[in-house]
Amino acid sequence: ESDSVVLGNVSLQYFLLDDAMLYARYAQGHKGQAFDLTVGFDGSAVEPETSDSFEIGFKSMLLDNRLQLNATAFYTEYEDFQAQSLILDENGAPKSTLNNVGVLETQGVELEAVALIGDNFTLNFNLAYIDAIITDYDGATCYAGQTEETGCINRAQDLAGGELPNSPEWKWNLVADYRLDLTSMPFYGFMNFSYVWQDQVQFRLDNNPLKVLDSYGVADINFGINDRDDDRYRVTLFVNNVT
């Protein structure tokens, strides 16, 4: 098998000020053919995956470089998306196989902010909203135990409108760093706190409701001392997953 493709991308930048910039970008993507050698290989290739991606954004350094603020909005469409899924053989046993999913869409907004509060305290905040859905995938494999009432007809289902695996809709994190100078000591003190939260996530392409992880948050904290001049030593006390 062979294939060839010509790809392109174009981007524009416009500087509102020396420290604030708008941009827009369009890009094409291509993932070549693939062979799945794991299950009953018949010599045929999985079709290439292609994508069209649009992005607009804003990047800035504000307040005498004490605040970095970036925002991005994006939309990407994938055709013949290549993904692993489980199929049932003639005996009903599950097997993993590589296949083309059809058409997917991902769109969303990302926000990033870094703020220096005083000389020793820094806050980082990131937020992402991502709507990742399957828009066209008729004939998808049913999940184990799926019935006609839940969409399994002749051992196949239509996944149009289903969730893309491993893509939580909302995700955000906050990180706070504080440095204590301790000028009379040969070291300085530090403290760091972070909190990460993500929405529920589906792990299976077949959208099995039993393979969904609920939303959760994790908080970590650490503090300690660090050699001031030569960075020869550091002592840290930490707690991961505080709650």
C-alpha positions in Angstrom: 0.0 0.0 0.0 1.1 3.6 -0.5 -0.4 7.0 -0.2 0.8 10.6 -0.7 -0.6 13.9 0.5 0.1 17.6 0.3 -0.6 19.5 3.5 -0.6 23.1 4.5 -1.2 25.6 7.2 -1.5 29.4 7.5 -1.3 31.6 10.5 -1.8 35.3 11.1 -0.5 37.5 14.0 -1.6 41.0 14.9 0.1 42.9 17.7 -2.3 45.2 19.6 0.6 46.5 21.7 4.2 45.4 22.3 3.0 43.0 24.9 -0.4 41.8 23.5 -1.0 39.8 20.4 -4.0 38.2 18.6 -3.5 35.3 16.3 -5.4 32.9 14.0 -4.4 29.6 12.4 -5.6 27.0 10.1 -3.8 23.7 9.7 -4.4 20.3 8.0 -3.3 17.0 9.5 -2.7 13.5 8.1 -2.0 10.2 9.7 -1.0 7.6 7.1 -2.5 4.1 6.5 -1.9 1.4 9.2 -2.1 -2.3 9.4 -3.6 -4.1 12.3 -1.7 -7.4 12.7 -3.3 -8.5 15.9 -6.7 -10.0 14.9 -7.2 -12.1 11.7 -5.1 -9.9 9.4 -6.5 -10.0 5.9 -3.9 -7.8 4.1 -6.0 -4.6 4.1 -5.0 -1.3 5.5 -6.9 1.0 7.9 -7.6 4.2 6.0 -5.6 7.4 6.6 -6.8 9.8 9.2 -7.2 13.5 8.2 -8.0 16.7 10.1 -8.8 20.3 9.6 -8.0 22.6 12.5 -9.0 26.2 13.2 -7.6 28.2 16.2 -7.9 31.8 17.3 -6.2 33.2 20.4 -4.8 36.0 22.5 -1.4 36.2 24.2 -0.3 39.0 26.5 2.1 40.2 29.2 0.4 42.8 31.3 0.9 45.0 34.4 4.7 45.4 33.9 5.0 41.7 33.2 3.4 40.7 36.4 0.4 39.1 34.7 0.6 36.7 31.8 -2.8 36.0 30.2 -3.5 33.7 27.3 -6.7 32.5 25.8 -7.4 30.1 22.9 -10.5 28.9 21.1 -10.3 26.0 18.7 -12.2 23.7 16.4 -10.9 20.5 14.8 -12.7 17.9 12.6 -11.2 14.5 12.0 -12.3 12.1 9.3 -11.6 8.4 9.4 -10.2 8.7 12.9 -7.9 5.7 13.7 -8.7 4.2 17.1 -8.5 0.9 19.0 -11.9 -0.7 19.9 -13.1 -4.0 21.1 -15.0 -6.4 18.8 -16.7 -9.6 19.6 -15.6 -12.7 17.7 -18.0 -15.5 16.6 -17.8 -17.0 20.1 -18.7 -13.7 21.8 -15.1 -13.1 23.1 -13.8 -9.5 23.0 -10.8 -8.8 20.8 -9.0 -5.5 20.3 -8.7 -4.1 16.8 -7.7 -0.9 15.0 -10.4 0.7 12.9 -11.6 3.9 11.4 -14.2 5.8 13.4 -15.7 8.1 10.8 -16.0 11.8 11.7 -15.1 13.4 15.1 -15.3 17.0 16.2 -13.4 18.7 19.1 -14.0 22.3 20.0 -13.4 24.3 23.1 -11.6 27.1 24.9 -8.4 27.2 27.0 -7.4 29.9 29.4 -4.0 30.3 31.0 -3.0 32.9 33.6 0.2 33.5 35.6 0.3 36.3 38.2 3.2 37.5 40.3 1.6 38.9 43.5 4.3 40.7 45.4 7.9 39.6 44.9 7.6 36.1 46.4 4.1 34.8 45.6 3.1 33.4 42.2 -0.3 32.0 41.2 -0.8 29.8 38.1 -4.3 29.0 36.8 -5.4 26.9 33.8 -8.9 26.2 32.6 -10.0 24.1 29.6 -13.5 23.3 28.2 -13.4 20.7 25.5 -16.5 19.3 23.7 -15.2 16.2 21.9 -17.9 14.2 20.2 -18.4 11.5 17.6 -20.5 13.0 14.8 -20.6 10.0 12.4 -19.9 6.4 13.3 -22.6 4.0 12.3 -22.0 0.2 12.7 -19.8 0.6 15.8 -19.3 -2.5 18.0 -21.7 -2.8 20.9 -20.4 -3.0 24.4 -20.8 -6.1 26.5 -24.3 -6.5 27.8 -25.8 -3.7 25.5 -29.4 -4.4 24.5 -31.6 -3.2 21.7 -33.2 -0.8 24.1 -29.8 0.9 24.5 -29.1 1.0 20.8 -27.5 -2.4 19.9 -29.1 -3.7 16.7 -27.6 -6.8 15.0 -24.5 -6.5 17.2 -23.8 -2.9 16.1 -24.7 0.6 17.3 -24.7 4.1 16.0 -22.4 6.2 18.0 -23.3 9.6 16.4 -23.4 12.1 19.3 -21.3 9.8 21.6 -18.3 10.9 23.7 -14.7 10.7 22.6 -12.7 8.6 25.0 -10.2 10.1 27.5 -11.5 13.7 27.1 -13.1 15.3 30.1 -15.4 18.2 29.3 -14.0 20.5 32.0 -10.6 20.5 33.6 -8.8 23.2 35.7 -5.8 23.5 38.0 -4.5 26.1 40.4 -0.9 26.3 41.6 0.4 28.7 44.3 4.2 29.1 45.0 5.5 31.2 47.9 9.1 31.9 48.7 10.2 33.0 52.2 13.6 34.8 52.1 14.9 34.1 55.6 17.7 36.6 55.0 19.5 35.7 58.2 19.8 32.0 57.2 22.0 30.3 54.5 18.8 29.0 53.0 15.4 30.2 51.9 12.0 28.6 52.6 9.4 27.7 50.1 5.8 26.4 50.0 3.8 25.0 47.1 0.1 24.2 46.8 -1.7 22.7 43.8 -5.2 21.6 43.1 -6.3 19.7 39.9 -10.0 19.0 39.1 -11.4 17.2 36.1 -14.9 16.3 34.9 -16.1 12.8 34.4 -14.4 10.9 31.5 -15.3 8.0 29.3 -12.6 5.4 28.7 -14.1 3.3 26.0 -14.8 4.1 22.4 -18.0 2.1 22.5 -19.3 4.5 25.2 -19.9 1.7 27.8 -21.6 3.4 30.7 -19.7 1.2 33.2 -16.3 2.6 31.9 -16.9 6.1 33.1 -14.8 7.7 35.8 -16.6 10.3 37.9 -15.2 13.8 38.3 -12.6 14.3 41.0 -10.1 16.7 42.4 -6.6 16.2 43.9 -4.8 18.6 46.2 -1.0 18.4 46.9 1.1 20.5 49.2 4.8 20.7 49.9 7.1 23.0 51.8 10.8 23.1 52.9 14.1 24.8 52.6 16.7 25.3 49.8 20.3 26.3 49.8 20.4 30.0 48.9 23.8 30.4 47.1 24.9 27.2 45.4 21.7 25.1 45.4 23.6 22.3 47.1 20.8 20.9 49.1 17.0 20.9 49.5 14.8 19.5 52.2 11.1 19.0 51.4 8.1 17.8 53.3 5.1 16.9 51.2 1.6 15.5 51.2 0.0 14.2 48.0 -3.8 13.9 47.7 -4.4 15.9 50.9 -8.1 15.1 51.2 
